[in-house]
Every structure is written in C-alpha cells, then in structure tokens.
Amino acid sequence: MLEEINIKNAALIENAHIEFSGGLNILSGETGAGKSMIIGSLAFVLGQRSTRDFIREGEKKAVVEAVFSHLSQKALDTAVDMGIDCDEGVIILQRTINSDGKTNGRINGTPVTASMLRRLAESLVDIYSQHEHQSLLNTSNHIDILDSFCENSINGFKEQLLEYIREYKDILKKLEAVSGDEFERQRKIDFLEYKIEEIENAGLKSGEEEELNQRKKTLMFSEKLVKYSKQCLELLYYGGDEGVSACDKAGEALRLCSIMEQSDDSVEEIRSTLESAFEQLKEAVSEMKVYAENLDEGPDEINNIESRLDIIYNLKRKYGSTIEEIIEAGERAKSELEFINNSSKIRDELNYKRKEVLKNISKICSKITRIREETALTLQKNITDELRSLEMKNAVFKICVKQKDGFGPKGQDDVEFMISTNAGEGLKPLAKTASGGEMSRVMLGLKAVTAAKESIGAYVFDEIDTGISGKTAGKVAEKMALISKNQQIICITHLPQIASMADRHFLIEKSVYNDKTSTSVKRLDYNERVFETARLMSGEETKSAVKAAKDMVDIYDKRKKELRK
C-alpha cells in the first residue's frame, strides 16, 4: 500500500507530506483547491509523462517521493528483475523534473527510467478517474483477470502449452532448414561439398602449425646451426685437429678405471658412473648426427614449409582460428550435407511431428477455453449482482470468450468484458460505456469482485462519484468501505456519504500569501470531519448542517464496521 507521499514545488503545492493509512483514505476540498494535483503528483512519480509546467512557478525543479509497503509478490519479483534491492520490504520511488523538462527517477536509490517506473507501478497502484485507468478497462488485461479466478486448474495446462509451443517452434526452425527452393538447396550442397573437399585435401593434423613454425625457425638459422653441430661432432666424435675425440678420451678413462677396479674395489662406483656417462655421450653423438643431417635440407624445405603454412592460413581465414576449429568445421559441414541430402525424408518426419504437436496444442487450448468459459459464467453473475447492488438494476455484465486464429502462451482465446447498463440495450465493450456515473459504479462493481485476485496494493479514485447522488451515493460508499477492508483506497470525493466512510480524511485547501497561491493538506480529526461533511452536504457549516453531518458520520462509521465484520 501507499504509506506516504512527499510533494515539493509541484504546481500549486509548495511542500506537502501526506501519510495514508490502510482502508479508505478520503481527499476533499473546494473545487480548484488542488486535490487532483496530488493524484497527478502520484501519477508523475509512477512514471507518467509530464512537462515543465508541472513545476511550481518561480522554482527550478519539482520533486515527488512515494513510499510503498506490504508489497505483493508480483511487485517484489518485478523489482528484483530490474536489479532493485527490496530486502526491507519497502519500495521508495522518487522522481524529479527540472526546468529544462528533463526527468530523473529512482527506485530505492537506484537510477531508473520512466518505463521502469511504469512497469513497477502496474503492481503497486491502479489509478482511475473519469478519463484514465490502468487495468480493468484495458482489454488486454481481461484474460489475465479471468484466469486469476480459474485458480490452479488452468496453470498446469498453461505449462503444458508452453512446452508444446517450444517444441512446435523448434520443428518449424528445422523445417525451414530443409525447405526452400531447389536452386537454393543445390547451391547449399555445392558449397558444403567444396568446403568438405578443401578441408579434407589439406590433410590437417592437430599441432601441425606449431611444428611447422618451429621447423621454419630452425631452418632460418641453419648456416650457424650446421657450423655449430659439426664442431660439436668434431669435439665429441671425430677428434678434430688433435685426432682424439671426447668419446675416445672417455673410453680410455673407462678402460683405466676398469684396470684400477681389479686392484681396488672402491673404484667400482666411479667406474659405474663413468660408464653411464660414456653411454650418454655416445647417445648424444648419435642424436647430433641426425640433427646435423636434417639441417642439410636447406632452402627447398623452407619453401615447402611456407607453402604448407599458406594452405593452413587460407583455411583459418575461412573456417576457424585454429586447425582444430577447421577440422570441426569440416565435420559440421558433413553433418549438414547429410541432413540436406536426407531432407525429403526428414521433412516428412518433421511435418508429421508438427501435425501431432498441433493436435496436442489444440487439445490443451480446448481444455483451457472450457475452464475459462465455466469460470466466466460464475464471475459475470457475481459482477452483475454487484452492479445491481449499486442501483444499476437492469445492468448485465458478460465475459466473452472467443477463439481466435492461431495460438500463444495463453491459449487461443480472446477475452473481453461486455456490459449493458440499461434495459433494452445491447452489450457493449466495457471501455465504451458512456455515462460517467455508470462507469464509476461499473468500476466499483468490478473491483468488489476482482480486487482480491489482483496483485495491486492500492486503488486511487479521482472523483469517480461524478453523476451519482442520494441512495446510489450511499451504495457506492458502502462498496468502497467493503473493498477497502482488504485493499487500500485513496479517493477524491465531493459526496458526504463517501466522505463519512473515511478511515482517514484529508482536507485540501488553497490560500494566498505574498501574492502566491499555495495548496495545503491537513489530516482531519473527528470534529473536523464533521464540519467538512457539513460543508459537502449543504455548502455551509450551520448548526443544523453540522448536526446532520455528525449523524451521517456516526451512522456511516457504524455501517462501515458492520460491513467489515
């Protein structure tokens, strides 16, 4: 519900702080005092468009802040989905408009756009006046309102429907891949065959590019490497100018150790170590010979390596950043080619599956439609009864459930609320009901039935009592008291009957100080409520008017308690 609203420099309001309560909150005052500006300020902070005319004359900006508590799960989920922290179970909206017309919005301190404010507002407040509203008169919401009365019986079918729709879309996607004209199909086959052949002819191997680059690097320094490798072999094996190599010297040392070992056993360990070193030396010589021989390939091998690398680079440019990715691209092309070559058979299989899924979708949609039709009969009767209790004796309310072409996540139904307010008149769409007084009662009748099923915490009625009076006004007041038992209502009214039902009553007044007009808001105590009710009844606060007002306030307070038991 709306806990409080703070308004600064908005039109005639210089500074206003209003703390609302649960139940029925009444705003009253003389015409032009600024009552609707309070509702306008609420609409502004909820994201509705505004211009710089909204700013109080002579000021640079207007600021409105609204605090909401006792949030619905939908409101919490919406806030979390937008990345807003709601750990305290409170939402604080703030919006500023500057003299250049630019606005800034925040939710719990987090900067947000106007569209984000409007999205969250859908689960916080429903504003209704003679000209605007947010939910019930919006035809697109009718199906959701009806479904909320279907309880859980419809939810399982909706979940099944979503699964079938996902499957259906997947089938259509696959069908699109195997369909199309023959020219396009053949073009695709030619491209895939070329791609596969090009990759296979390359005979790529994992890690080949790295090996080639390393070999190329080696060959680029082959002149020095050949020289050094030959010198190594001279020293280790051939002997060079001295004629005695390292192998010769190591062999001679090993022979001498063997002789020494015959006379002294302690030399055995030395001889064993030397023998191992001698074997490793011979192995190093053997490896160096092979290395030197490979260096003799020279320029021809470098040219071959560069040609091979060119092939790899060309394939990488087309099919992937690594050899592994190129090989994978070839495998995918084979699978796709096989898929297309078998497309006729696959297409037939997919079309069969598509028809089966459509049958399942049709069955689920029919079940959903039947549940809606059965629920609509009960709901429309309840709403009609509510309208008749509001002195619309000839009213008929009907919920039309019509099947449409195609289907979606909600099934294949269009739902629209229809109404006839006078005997002999045909049913018309709810949004086209003409009379303001009738529309007010229609809204209240709908709210009386639907409020408990909606996720909205507060309803705001801006002078919806226009066009009603007398007995009808009393019935409207009773209905408001009943609805506000569970849902907060904020209502601007000129009717004493409705004002007398208030749980909290605010007087909106306009005054002039230093040639500037300002609107003020005052919460009324019991005696002040009586005087304000007297003014609403007769326009005067005479002794007789005050007595009549006191009687009305007391009677309606008592009636309110009876209704809410």
N, C-alpha and C positions, 0 to 999 in steps of 0.2 A: 504494500500500500504506500501511498504518498505521505511521508511523515511531515515534511515541511518544504516550503519554497521561499527562497530569498530573491527579491527583485530589486535591482538598483538602476535608476535612470532609464526606465522603460516607459516611453510616452508620458503620461501624467504622473506616473509613480516615481517618486524620488528615492524612496527607500521603504521596502515592505518586507516584513518577516511574518509568515503565517505557519502555525503549527496545527496540522489537521489531526483528527482522531479517526479511529475506525468508525464504522457506521455511517450515518448521514450527516454530511457537512453542508451547511446552507450559507450561501452568499447572497445578501440582499442590499438594496440601497436605491436611491433615486436614479431615474434614467440618466445616463451620461456620467454617472459617478466614477466609472472605470471598472465595473465588475468584469466585463468581457476582456478587459486588458489583462486581468490576472490569468484568465484562461488562455489568452493569446501569448502571455509570457511562458506558460507551461508548454504550449504548443511549440514555441520557439526553442526552449531547452530540449525538447524532444526531437528536434531536427527539422522542423518545418521551415520553409523559406521565409526570409524576411528582408526588409530593405532598411536603409539608414534612417528612414522616417520613424522606425521603431525606437530610436534613441531620443531621450528627453531633450527638448530644445535647450541649446547652450552647453550641452555635455559632449564629451568626446567619444564615449562608449557606453553601452548598456550591458549589464551582466545579470544572468539568471542562473540560480543554482537550485536543484531539486534533489531531495533525499528520499530514497525508497527503501523499505524494509519488508520483512515477511514475504520474501521473493518466491515466485513459483519456480518449479524445476526447469521449466522452459526458459525463464529469464536467466537463471544461473547457467544453464547449458549454453545459451546464446552468448553470454558474457565470456565464459571460458573459451568458447570457439573463437572469439575475437581477441583472445590473449589478455583479458581483463581479470585481475585478481579480485575475487569476491569472498575471501576467507572469512570475513566478518559478517557475511550475510547481509550486507548493505551495499546499495549502489548509489553513488553520488554523481549526478550529471551537472556539468557546468558548461555554459556557452556564452560567448562574448561576441558582440558585433561592434566594429569600430566605425568611425565617421566616414571611412572610405568604402564602407559596405562589406568589408571582409569579416568573416566569422571564424571563431576558433572554438572547438568543442573538446571536452574531456570527460572521460568516464573513470571514476576512482583515480583521478590524477593522470591517466594515460591519454595522450592526444589522440583524437579520433575524428573521422569525417562526419559530415551531416548524415550521410547514408547509413553509417554505423549507428548513429543515434536513433534514426528512424527504425532501423531493424530491431534494436533493443526495445524501443518504445512499444512495438507490437505486443510484447508480453508484459508490459508494465501498466499502460493506461489506454483506455478506449474513450476518445472524446467524441461527443455527439452534440450537434446543435441543429438548428433548422436547415442548415446547408451542408454540414460535413460530418463525417464519421470515419471510423477506421475498419470496422469489421462486418457487422451484420448486413449492411446494405451493399457490401462488396460481394457480387455473385460468386467470385472465385473462392470465397471462404465458406460458402454454403455446404459444399460437400464435406469439408472438414468438420463443421459443426454437427452435421448429421451423423458422421462417422463416430464422433465422440459419444453419441448416445447408443451406438451399436455395441458398446462395451468391448470385451476382449474377443467376442465371437468373430469379428471381422479381421483382427490383427494377424491371426495365423494365416488366413487366406491371402492377405496382402504380402506377407513374407514369401509365401509360395509363388505368388505372382511375380515378385521381383526376381526370384531365381529363374523362372521360365523366361522372363524378358531378357535377362542377361544371356541365357542360352540362345534365345532367338537372335539377338544382335550378333552373337559370335558366329552363328550359322550364316547370317546374311553377309558378314565380313568374308567368310570363307567362300561363299558363293560368288561374291564379287571377284575374288581372286581367280576363280576358274571359269568365269564367264567373259563376256566381251566378244567383239567381232573377230573373225578368223584371221584377218590381216594382222591385228594387234597380237593375237595369240602366237602366230608364226614368227612375228618379229621378236617376241619374247623368247621363243625357243631358240632362234638363231643366235641371239645374244648370249644365252646361257651356254649353248654348245661351244661357242667361241671362247667364252670365259673358262670353261672347264678344260678345253684343249690347251689353251695358253698356259694355264697353271700346271697341268699335268706334264706338258712337254718340257717345262722348265726343270722338272725333277728336283724340286727343292728339298732340302734336308734341314732339320732343326739345328741351329747353331752354325750353319754353313757360312753365313755372312761374317760372323766374328772370326772364324778360322781364315777366311779369305783375306780379310783386312790385316790380320796378324802376319800372314804369309807375305802379303804385299809389302808390309813394313819391313819385314826381314830382307826381302829381295832388293829393296831400295838401298840398303846398306851392304849389299853383297860383296862389293870390292874390298871393303875393310874387313868384313867377316871372313872372306876367303883367306886373306892375308894372315889374320889372327889365328884362324883354325889351322892353317899349315904350320905356323910357328909352334902352336900347341903340339901338333903331331911330331914335329922335329924334336921338340924337347922331351916329349913323353915316349916316343916310339922309334923314330928314325935315328936320333942321336946328333944330328946337325954336324957342325964342323968338327966337333970332338969325336964323333963316331960312337959315343956311348950315350944312350938314352936313359931317361928316368926309370923305365922298365928294366933296362939292363942293370942299373945300379941297385934297384930294389931287389932284383933277382939274385944278384951277387951277395947282397946283405942277408937275404934269406938263407942262402947256401951256407954262409959263415955261421949264422945263428944255429943252423941245424948241426954243424960240427961242434959248436960250443955246447949245445944241449947234451951231446954224448958224454961230456965230461962234467957238466954241472946242470942238474935237473931244474934249478931255479931259473934257467934261461927259457924254459918251456913257454912261460906266459908271454915273454917278449917275442919269441919266435911265432907264437899263435897270432898275436896282434899284427905282426909284420906280414904274416902270410895272408891275413884278411885284407890288409891294406894293399898288398900286391894284387890280389884278385880284383879289388875295386878299381885299382889303377888300370888293369887290363880292360875292365868293362868300360871305363871312361874313354879309353883309347878307341874301343870298338864303336861307341856312340859318336865320338868326334869324327871318325872316318865317314860314318853315314851322314852326319850333319854337313861335312865338307862336300861330299858327293852331291847332296841336294842343292847346295849353293851354286853348283855348276850349271843349273838350268838357265839362269841369266835372263835377258830381255824377253825372250819368247814366252816364258812362263808369266812374267808381269803382264804382258799383253793379254794372255789368256785369262788371267785373274780379273783384269779390268773389264774385259768383255762379259765375264760371268757376273760381276758386280753390277754392270749396266742392266743386265736382264733382271736382276733382283730389284734394283732401284725402280725400274719401269713398272714392275708388278706391285711394288709397295705404293707407288703413286696411284695406282688404280684400285687396289683391293685391300690394303691394310698397311699398318705401320711396322709390322714385323713379319718374318717368314711364317711364324705360327698363325698369325691372322690371315695371311694369304692362303695357307693350306685350309684353314677353317672356311674361308670364303668359297673355296672350290667345293668343299663338302656341302655347304649350304646350296650352292648352285645345282649340284647333283640332285639334292632332295627336291628343290623347286622344280627342276626339269622333270623329275619323275612324277611329281604332283600334277604338272600341266599335261604330261603325256597320258596320265590316267584321269584327266579332268572329266571326261564324259561319264565315266563310272562314278567318280567322286561327286559330280554334280547331281547325278540321280540319287545317290545316297543322301546328300545334303538336302535335296528337295523333299525327300521322304521324311527326314528328321524335322524339317521346317514345318511340314503339314502336321506332324504328330505334336510338335510343341504348340502350334497354333490351336489345335484341338484342346490341349491341356489349358492353355490360356483362356480359351472361350469358356471351358467348364468352370474355371476359377472365377472368371468375371461374372458368369451367370449366378454363381453362389453369392458373390459379393452384392450383386444387384438385388437378389432376393432378400438378403438381410437388410439392405437399405430400404427397400420397399416396405417391408414389415415394420421396421423401426419408424419410418416416415409416417405411417398410419397412426401410430401411438403419439408421436411427437406433435403432429399437426393438430390432433384432437386436443392435446394439452394446451397448446398455444392458443387455439380457438377459444377454449374455455377461459383462459387468462384474459383475452381481449374482451370477451363478453362481460367478465367481471369488472372491466374498466369502462362499462357503459357503452360498449360497441356491440349492441345486442344482435345485430344482423351480420357481424363480421364472420368471414370464412377464411381460414388460413389453410393453404395446401402446399405440400412439398412435392414438387415434380421431379421424378427420377426418370430420365430418358437416356436410352442407349445411343451412343454416338458412333460414328465411323472411326475405326481404329481403337487403340487401347494405350494405356500408360500405367505408371506405378500405382495409380488409384483405381484402375479398372477401366471400364468403357462407358462410364456414366457421366452425364451432365446433371447437376442438381441445382435447382433454383427454387427460391421461396416465392410463392404467389399469394395474393390476398384480394379479397373483395370486402369492402368496408360497408357497403350499403345493399339493401335488398334489391334484387333485380339487376345488379351489376355483375359483369363477368369478372373472372380472376385476372389480375394484372401483376406484373413483376413487382416485387416489394419496393424496388428502387424508384418506381414510377407512381407510388401512392401520392396523391396531390395535396390533400389537406394537411396543414401543419399540425393542427390539434390531433388529427387521426394518426399522423406519423409519430407524434410523441407517445401516444398510447400503444401503438404497434411496437415501438422500440421497447417500452416498458414491459409489455406482454412477452416479447421475445426474451428480454433479459431475465424476466422472472423464471423462465423455463431453462434458458441456456446458461445462465451465469455460473451455476455450479460446475458446468462442464468446460468452461473456458479457463484459460491459463492467465487471464488478466486480473491484476490485483486491485485496480481502481477504475471506476467509471466516472466520467465527467459529463454532466448535462448542462449545456449553456442555454437557459431559457426555453427548454423544450415544453414548458407549460403554456406556451402561446396558443390561444384559441380554445382553451378549456376553462371552465369555471364551475361554481356550485357543487352539485353532487359528484360530478365527474372529477373535479379537483380533489375532493376528499378521497375518492377511489385511487387516484394517481398517488396521492400522499401515502396511503396505506401500502400500495405496491412498492413504493420507494423504501418505506420502512422495512418491509419484508425482505426485499433484495439486499438491503444494506446490513441485514443480520450477519451475512457471511462475506459480503463484498463491500468495500469502501465506495461510497458515493459522494461526489462533490457536485453540488447543484446550485446554479444561479436561478433564482425564482422571484416572481412578483406576487405569488399566491400565498395568502396567510395559512391556508390549510397545509401546504407543503412545508412552509417555514416552521409551523408548530410541531412538526415531526422531528425537528433537528436534534441530533446528538451534540452538535457544536454549531453555533450560529455566529457568523461574522457580518459586521456592518461595513459597507464600503461607502465612504463619504468623500466629497470633493470640497476643497477650500482654497481661498486665495490669500497669499501672504507675499508682501513686497512685489505686487503685480505679477506674481507667478502662481499658476494653478497647480495644486498637488492633490493626489488621491491617497487616502489613508485607509488602513484596515484595522478594525477593532473587534476583538472577540467579546461577545455579549454574555453577561450573566443572566440569571433568571428574570430579574426585573427589567433589564434592558431588552430581553427577548420579548417580553410582554408589550413594552412600548413600541418596539419595531413591528410586532404583529398588528398592533392597533393602527399604526400608520399604513400597513399593507391593506388592512380591512377597509378603512374609511378615509385615509389620507390625512387624518387628524389624530391627535392624542387627547381627545376629550375624556372626561371621566367615564362616560358610558362606553366609549370606544375601548378604553383601557380595561374596563370590567369585562366586556365581551371578549377581548383579546386574551385576558387571563383565563377565562373559562375555556376558550379554544385551546390554549397551550396545555392546560391541565388535562382536558379531555383527550387530546391527541397524544400526550405523553403516556396516559393510561392505556390508550388504544395500542400504542407502539409496543408497550410491554406485553400486552396480550398477544399481539401478532407474533412476537419473537419467542414465545414460550416453546 
